Amino acid sequence: MKVNIGPYLTWYGPYQITDMIFFWIKTKGIYLKDDDPLRERWDYVAKEKFGDWLADTWVANFCNWIQEKRKRTEKVEIHHYDVWSMDHTLALIIHPMLVKLKEQKHGAPFTEDKDVPEHLRSTSAPPLTEDEKNCGSTDKLFFDRWEYILDEMIWAFYQAAKDDPDAPEQPKAYTRKLLDNDNFDDSPDNVEAWKKYQAENVKFEKRKENGYLLFGKYYRGLWD
C-alpha cells in the first residue's frame, strides 16, 4: 500500500488578500467587541472597507475560479497483499490516527450514555446552573465521555494492529505454557485454569468488538 494525502487546501479570497495587505493588524480568529478601541483606528476601518469592496469586484470570482482548479493531493495505491488480512492492514493506519486525534482534538461529538460507564453518563453529571442552561452549555461529563470512547477505540485497534497472542494485554490466566503442554489433563487445577481463561478471553474479545462497533457508530465524529 502507498498513501500520499496532502493537507487541506488553504482558501484565498478577497478577505484573505486584505489580511495580507494589512498584515500588521492581527485580528484573525478574534472577535472584536463593539467598544474595542481597534475599531476606531483608521487602518482597521480602511481594512474593513477595502475587504468589503474587494469582495464585490471580479477578484472574488477569480479566486473561486482558482480554487476550483486546485486539487488536494490524494493518491492511494492498494497492492494485492493488502487485503490478505485487510482488518490488520487498516488497523495499522487507524490506530495511530486515533492516537493523533486524541492528542490534538478541539471538540467532541454528541455521544450516547449507553456507550460509557454509568459514572460518565449525563445522568451522573453535576446539575447545570441556570446561566449554563440558558447558554446551551453541555454537561460536565460531555468531553469525558468522548475521551472514554476514543480510548476504547484506540485500545481495540491496538490489539488488531499488534496481532500478538502473547502480548501483555492478552488474557494470562490460561498461559501459553499450559496450552502447549503435551501432558495437559483434566485435573481440577487445569480445568479451573481453563475456565478462568475462557471467561477472561470472552471479556477480552467483547471489549475489542465494542471498540470496533464504537468506531463505526462515531465514524462521523472523527474530526479535529
Short mmCIF file of the C-alpha atoms (twelve columns), coordinates in Angstrom:
data_MODEL
# 
_entry.id   MODEL 
# 
loop_
_atom_site.group_PDB 
_atom_site.id 
_atom_site.type_symbol 
_atom_site.label_atom_id 
_atom_site.label_alt_id 
_atom_site.label_comp_id 
_atom_site.label_asym_id 
_atom_site.label_seq_id 
_atom_site.Cartn_x 
_atom_site.Cartn_y 
_atom_site.Cartn_z 
_atom_site.pdbx_PDB_model_num 
ATOM 1   C CA . MET A 1   0.000   0.000   0.000   1 
ATOM 2   C CA . LYS A 2   1.171   3.502   -0.817  1 
ATOM 3   C CA . VAL A 3   -0.684  6.515   0.541   1 
ATOM 4   C CA . ASN A 4   0.069   10.159  -0.212  1 
ATOM 5   C CA . ILE A 5   -2.586  12.529  1.101   1 
ATOM 6   C CA . GLY A 6   -1.674  16.181  1.309   1 
ATOM 7   C CA . PRO A 7   -3.017  18.862  3.663   1 
ATOM 8   C CA . TYR A 8   -6.361  20.523  3.098   1 
ATOM 9   C CA . LEU A 9   -6.145  23.438  0.693   1 
ATOM 10  C CA . THR A 10  -5.983  26.916  2.160   1 
ATOM 11  C CA . TRP A 11  -8.728  29.201  0.872   1 
ATOM 12  C CA . TYR A 12  -7.563  32.500  -0.579  1 
ATOM 13  C CA . GLY A 13  -10.298 35.060  -1.205  1 
ATOM 14  C CA . PRO A 14  -10.830 38.824  -1.025  1 
ATOM 15  C CA . TYR A 15  -10.670 38.944  2.765   1 
ATOM 16  C CA . GLN A 16  -7.558  36.779  2.944   1 
ATOM 17  C CA . ILE A 17  -5.891  39.115  0.423   1 
ATOM 18  C CA . THR A 18  -6.958  42.033  2.586   1 
ATOM 19  C CA . ASP A 19  -5.380  40.381  5.644   1 
ATOM 20  C CA . MET A 20  -2.095  40.075  3.754   1 
ATOM 21  C CA . ILE A 21  -2.176  43.729  2.660   1 
ATOM 22  C CA . PHE A 22  -2.940  44.957  6.194   1 
ATOM 23  C CA . PHE A 23  -0.578  42.398  7.705   1 
ATOM 24  C CA . TRP A 24  0.145   44.426  10.847  1 
ATOM 25  C CA . ILE A 25  -3.461  44.216  12.042  1 
ATOM 26  C CA . LYS A 26  -3.668  40.854  13.784  1 
ATOM 27  C CA . THR A 27  -7.394  40.118  14.141  1 
ATOM 28  C CA . LYS A 28  -7.691  36.705  12.510  1 
ATOM 29  C CA . GLY A 29  -9.935  34.476  14.589  1 
ATOM 30  C CA . ILE A 30  -10.536 37.250  17.133  1 
ATOM 31  C CA . TYR A 31  -13.995 38.647  17.790  1 
ATOM 32  C CA . LEU A 32  -13.811 42.369  18.474  1 
ATOM 33  C CA . LYS A 33  -16.338 43.871  20.861  1 
ATOM 34  C CA . ASP A 34  -18.224 46.958  19.741  1 
ATOM 35  C CA . ASP A 35  -16.317 49.159  22.172  1 
ATOM 36  C CA . ASP A 36  -12.883 47.804  21.219  1 
ATOM 37  C CA . PRO A 37  -10.534 50.777  20.523  1 
ATOM 38  C CA . LEU A 38  -9.175  48.980  17.473  1 
ATOM 39  C CA . ARG A 39  -12.471 49.523  15.671  1 
ATOM 40  C CA . GLU A 40  -11.831 53.277  15.667  1 
ATOM 41  C CA . ARG A 41  -8.336  53.132  14.184  1 
ATOM 42  C CA . TRP A 42  -8.093  54.457  10.626  1 
ATOM 43  C CA . ASP A 43  -6.160  51.449  9.366   1 
ATOM 44  C CA . TYR A 44  -8.680  48.972  10.792  1 
ATOM 45  C CA . VAL A 45  -11.570 50.936  9.279   1 
ATOM 46  C CA . ALA A 46  -9.707  51.067  5.965   1 
ATOM 47  C CA . LYS A 47  -9.108  47.342  6.100   1 
ATOM 48  C CA . GLU A 48  -12.786 46.568  6.699   1 
ATOM 49  C CA . LYS A 49  -13.937 48.828  3.889   1 
ATOM 50  C CA . PHE A 50  -11.302 47.552  1.487   1 
ATOM 51  C CA . GLY A 51  -12.220 43.933  2.183   1 
ATOM 52  C CA . ASP A 52  -15.931 44.554  1.589   1 
ATOM 53  C CA . TRP A 53  -15.161 46.481  -1.603  1 
ATOM 54  C CA . LEU A 54  -12.833 43.785  -2.914  1 
ATOM 55  C CA . ALA A 55  -15.474 41.092  -2.285  1 
ATOM 56  C CA . ASP A 56  -17.825 42.891  -4.726  1 
ATOM 57  C CA . THR A 57  -15.313 43.003  -7.574  1 
ATOM 58  C CA . TRP A 58  -14.122 40.478  -10.143 1 
ATOM 59  C CA . VAL A 59  -11.472 39.369  -7.638  1 
ATOM 60  C CA . ALA A 60  -13.986 37.166  -5.789  1 
ATOM 61  C CA . ASN A 61  -14.911 35.306  -8.979  1 
ATOM 62  C CA . PHE A 62  -11.258 34.954  -9.917  1 
ATOM 63  C CA . CYS A 63  -10.465 33.452  -6.508  1 
ATOM 64  C CA . ASN A 64  -13.336 30.982  -6.905  1 
ATOM 65  C CA . TRP A 65  -12.052 30.008  -10.352 1 
ATOM 66  C CA . ILE A 66  -8.544  29.399  -8.975  1 
ATOM 67  C CA . GLN A 67  -9.933  27.353  -6.074  1 
ATOM 68  C CA . GLU A 68  -11.874 25.096  -8.435  1 
ATOM 69  C CA . LYS A 69  -8.673  24.342  -10.357 1 
ATOM 70  C CA . ARG A 70  -6.701  23.381  -7.266  1 
ATOM 71  C CA . LYS A 71  -6.906  19.814  -6.010  1 
ATOM 72  C CA . ARG A 72  -5.808  18.291  -2.750  1 
ATOM 73  C CA . THR A 73  -3.194  15.561  -3.198  1 
ATOM 74  C CA . GLU A 74  -4.975  12.226  -2.793  1 
ATOM 75  C CA . LYS A 75  -3.041  9.234   -4.092  1 
ATOM 76  C CA . VAL A 76  -3.800  5.769   -2.725  1 
ATOM 77  C CA . GLU A 77  -2.328  2.615   -4.249  1 
ATOM 78  C CA . ILE A 78  -3.592  -0.740  -2.952  1 
ATOM 79  C CA . HIS A 79  -1.495  -3.864  -3.505  1 
ATOM 80  C CA . HIS A 80  -2.975  -7.356  -3.712  1 
ATOM 81  C CA . TYR A 81  -1.419  -8.413  -0.391  1 
ATOM 82  C CA . ASP A 82  -3.062  -5.507  1.475   1 
ATOM 83  C CA . VAL A 83  -6.358  -7.404  1.515   1 
ATOM 84  C CA . TRP A 84  -4.994  -10.731 2.717   1 
ATOM 85  C CA . SER A 85  -5.690  -9.524  6.265   1 
ATOM 86  C CA . MET A 86  -7.403  -6.258  5.500   1 
ATOM 87  C CA . ASP A 87  -8.567  -5.815  9.106   1 
ATOM 88  C CA . HIS A 88  -4.948  -5.874  10.255  1 
ATOM 89  C CA . THR A 89  -3.755  -3.629  7.409   1 
ATOM 90  C CA . LEU A 90  -6.345  -0.970  8.211   1 
ATOM 91  C CA . ALA A 91  -5.633  -1.216  11.947  1 
ATOM 92  C CA . LEU A 92  -2.010  -0.213  11.259  1 
ATOM 93  C CA . ILE A 93  -3.388  3.076   9.900   1 
ATOM 94  C CA . ILE A 94  -6.440  3.610   12.096  1 
ATOM 95  C CA . HIS A 95  -4.680  3.132   15.430  1 
ATOM 96  C CA . PRO A 96  -2.035  5.883   15.030  1 
ATOM 97  C CA . MET A 97  -4.659  8.216   13.531  1 
ATOM 98  C CA . LEU A 98  -6.912  7.750   16.566  1 
ATOM 99  C CA . VAL A 99  -3.943  8.421   18.857  1 
ATOM 100 C CA . LYS A 100 -3.147  11.615  16.940  1 
ATOM 101 C CA . LEU A 101 -6.783  12.709  17.045  1 
ATOM 102 C CA . LYS A 102 -6.857  12.304  20.808  1 
ATOM 103 C CA . GLU A 103 -3.681  14.385  21.144  1 
ATOM 104 C CA . GLN A 104 -4.942  17.394  19.176  1 
ATOM 105 C CA . LYS A 105 -8.749  17.231  19.320  1 
ATOM 106 C CA . HIS A 106 -10.515 20.547  19.912  1 
ATOM 107 C CA . GLY A 107 -14.041 19.324  20.485  1 
ATOM 108 C CA . ALA A 108 -16.298 16.322  20.847  1 
ATOM 109 C CA . PRO A 109 -19.408 14.957  19.140  1 
ATOM 110 C CA . PHE A 110 -22.589 14.075  20.969  1 
ATOM 111 C CA . THR A 111 -22.419 10.587  22.440  1 
ATOM 112 C CA . GLU A 112 -24.968 8.216   23.935  1 
ATOM 113 C CA . ASP A 113 -24.972 7.365   27.628  1 
ATOM 114 C CA . LYS A 114 -25.281 3.642   26.904  1 
ATOM 115 C CA . ASP A 115 -21.810 3.658   25.322  1 
ATOM 116 C CA . VAL A 116 -19.997 4.692   28.514  1 
ATOM 117 C CA . PRO A 117 -19.873 3.507   32.141  1 
ATOM 118 C CA . GLU A 118 -22.555 4.801   34.465  1 
ATOM 119 C CA . HIS A 119 -20.247 7.264   36.248  1 
ATOM 120 C CA . LEU A 120 -19.640 9.108   32.926  1 
ATOM 121 C CA . ARG A 121 -23.256 9.356   31.816  1 
ATOM 122 C CA . SER A 122 -25.096 12.640  31.600  1 
ATOM 123 C CA . THR A 123 -27.366 11.428  34.384  1 
ATOM 124 C CA . SER A 124 -24.331 11.292  36.687  1 
ATOM 125 C CA . ALA A 125 -23.092 14.798  35.830  1 
ATOM 126 C CA . PRO A 126 -23.475 17.683  38.315  1 
ATOM 127 C CA . PRO A 127 -26.537 19.806  37.534  1 
ATOM 128 C CA . LEU A 128 -26.008 22.876  35.353  1 
ATOM 129 C CA . THR A 129 -26.587 26.373  36.683  1 
ATOM 130 C CA . GLU A 130 -29.372 28.479  35.203  1 
ATOM 131 C CA . ASP A 131 -26.834 30.589  33.303  1 
ATOM 132 C CA . GLU A 132 -25.240 27.449  31.839  1 
ATOM 133 C CA . LYS A 133 -28.651 26.137  30.787  1 
ATOM 134 C CA . ASN A 134 -29.532 29.445  29.130  1 
ATOM 135 C CA . CYS A 135 -26.241 29.416  27.227  1 
ATOM 136 C CA . GLY A 136 -26.841 25.876  25.982  1 
ATOM 137 C CA . SER A 137 -23.824 24.508  27.846  1 
ATOM 138 C CA . THR A 138 -23.094 20.788  27.751  1 
ATOM 139 C CA . ASP A 139 -22.964 18.774  30.951  1 
ATOM 140 C CA . LYS A 140 -19.739 18.495  32.925  1 
ATOM 141 C CA . LEU A 141 -19.028 14.962  31.652  1 
ATOM 142 C CA . PHE A 142 -19.637 15.683  27.960  1 
ATOM 143 C CA . PHE A 143 -15.964 15.638  26.957  1 
ATOM 144 C CA . ASP A 144 -15.088 12.836  29.385  1 
ATOM 145 C CA . ARG A 145 -17.492 10.546  27.549  1 
ATOM 146 C CA . TRP A 146 -15.754 11.178  24.232  1 
ATOM 147 C CA . GLU A 147 -12.382 10.653  25.886  1 
ATOM 148 C CA . TYR A 148 -13.538 7.254   27.135  1 
ATOM 149 C CA . ILE A 149 -14.935 6.238   23.726  1 
ATOM 150 C CA . LEU A 150 -11.724 7.316   21.993  1 
ATOM 151 C CA . ASP A 151 -9.683  5.277   24.472  1 
ATOM 152 C CA . GLU A 152 -11.802 2.195   23.799  1 
ATOM 153 C CA . MET A 153 -11.363 2.569   20.041  1 
ATOM 154 C CA . ILE A 154 -7.623  3.121   20.434  1 
ATOM 155 C CA . TRP A 155 -7.305  0.037   22.638  1 
ATOM 156 C CA . ALA A 156 -9.277  -2.155  20.242  1 
ATOM 157 C CA . PHE A 157 -7.341  -1.134  17.143  1 
ATOM 158 C CA . TYR A 158 -4.065  -1.504  19.025  1 
ATOM 159 C CA . GLN A 159 -4.958  -5.148  19.593  1 
ATOM 160 C CA . ALA A 160 -5.758  -5.575  15.886  1 
ATOM 161 C CA . ALA A 161 -2.530  -3.845  14.829  1 
ATOM 162 C CA . LYS A 162 -0.412  -5.742  17.359  1 
ATOM 163 C CA . ASP A 163 -1.937  -9.111  16.387  1 
ATOM 164 C CA . ASP A 164 0.161   -10.872 19.033  1 
ATOM 165 C CA . PRO A 165 -1.458  -13.684 21.079  1 
ATOM 166 C CA . ASP A 166 1.346   -13.446 23.633  1 
ATOM 167 C CA . ALA A 167 1.065   -9.678  24.127  1 
ATOM 168 C CA . PRO A 168 0.742   -8.491  27.759  1 
ATOM 169 C CA . GLU A 169 -2.807  -7.324  27.040  1 
ATOM 170 C CA . GLN A 170 -3.962  -10.840 26.184  1 
ATOM 171 C CA . PRO A 171 -5.666  -12.933 28.909  1 
ATOM 172 C CA . LYS A 172 -2.981  -14.541 31.073  1 
ATOM 173 C CA . ALA A 173 -4.975  -16.866 33.325  1 
ATOM 174 C CA . TYR A 174 -4.558  -19.725 30.897  1 
ATOM 175 C CA . THR A 175 -0.898  -19.436 29.927  1 
ATOM 176 C CA . ARG A 176 0.699   -20.325 26.614  1 
ATOM 177 C CA . LYS A 177 2.747   -22.870 28.517  1 
ATOM 178 C CA . LEU A 178 -0.409  -24.631 29.606  1 
ATOM 179 C CA . LEU A 179 -1.849  -24.518 26.090  1 
ATOM 180 C CA . ASP A 180 1.314   -26.066 24.638  1 
ATOM 181 C CA . ASN A 181 1.691   -28.679 27.362  1 
ATOM 182 C CA . ASP A 182 1.545   -32.154 25.772  1 
ATOM 183 C CA . ASN A 183 0.759   -33.616 29.177  1 
ATOM 184 C CA . PHE A 184 -2.331  -31.465 29.678  1 
ATOM 185 C CA . ASP A 185 -5.025  -33.411 31.513  1 
ATOM 186 C CA . ASP A 186 -8.382  -32.748 33.075  1 
ATOM 187 C CA . SER A 187 -7.095  -32.326 36.598  1 
ATOM 188 C CA . PRO A 188 -9.076  -29.899 38.781  1 
ATOM 189 C CA . ASP A 189 -6.347  -27.255 38.572  1 
ATOM 190 C CA . ASN A 190 -6.173  -27.419 34.776  1 
ATOM 191 C CA . VAL A 191 -9.942  -27.384 34.401  1 
ATOM 192 C CA . GLU A 192 -10.193 -24.359 36.692  1 
ATOM 193 C CA . ALA A 193 -7.423  -22.572 34.777  1 
ATOM 194 C CA . TRP A 194 -9.187  -23.327 31.503  1 
ATOM 195 C CA . LYS A 195 -12.499 -21.939 32.767  1 
ATOM 196 C CA . LYS A 196 -10.788 -18.816 34.031  1 
ATOM 197 C CA . TYR A 197 -9.034  -18.351 30.706  1 
ATOM 198 C CA . GLN A 198 -12.283 -18.767 28.804  1 
ATOM 199 C CA . ALA A 199 -14.025 -16.161 30.981  1 
ATOM 200 C CA . GLU A 200 -11.194 -13.658 30.560  1 
ATOM 201 C CA . ASN A 201 -10.934 -14.310 26.836  1 
ATOM 202 C CA . VAL A 202 -14.663 -13.720 26.335  1 
ATOM 203 C CA . LYS A 203 -14.359 -10.422 28.216  1 
ATOM 204 C CA . PHE A 204 -11.276 -9.509  26.169  1 
ATOM 205 C CA . GLU A 205 -12.969 -10.253 22.828  1 
ATOM 206 C CA . LYS A 206 -16.140 -8.392  23.797  1 
ATOM 207 C CA . ARG A 207 -14.124 -5.284  24.601  1 
ATOM 208 C CA . LYS A 208 -12.423 -5.466  21.204  1 
ATOM 209 C CA . GLU A 209 -15.722 -5.899  19.376  1 
ATOM 210 C CA . ASN A 210 -17.210 -2.989  21.309  1 
ATOM 211 C CA . GLY A 211 -14.288 -0.786  20.259  1 
ATOM 212 C CA . TYR A 212 -14.882 -1.636  16.601  1 
ATOM 213 C CA . LEU A 213 -18.629 -1.007  16.959  1 
ATOM 214 C CA . LEU A 214 -17.923 2.393   18.560  1 
ATOM 215 C CA . PHE A 215 -15.629 3.233   15.654  1 
ATOM 216 C CA . GLY A 216 -18.426 2.582   13.182  1 
ATOM 217 C CA . LYS A 217 -21.048 4.336   15.268  1 
ATOM 218 C CA . TYR A 218 -19.000 7.506   15.796  1 
ATOM 219 C CA . TYR A 219 -17.196 7.457   12.470  1 
ATOM 220 C CA . ARG A 220 -18.595 10.858  11.511  1 
ATOM 221 C CA . GLY A 221 -17.418 12.244  14.841  1 
ATOM 222 C CA . LEU A 222 -13.755 11.593  13.995  1 
ATOM 223 C CA . TRP A 223 -12.750 15.184  13.402  1 
ATOM 224 C CA . ASP A 224 -10.423 17.715  14.981  1 
# 
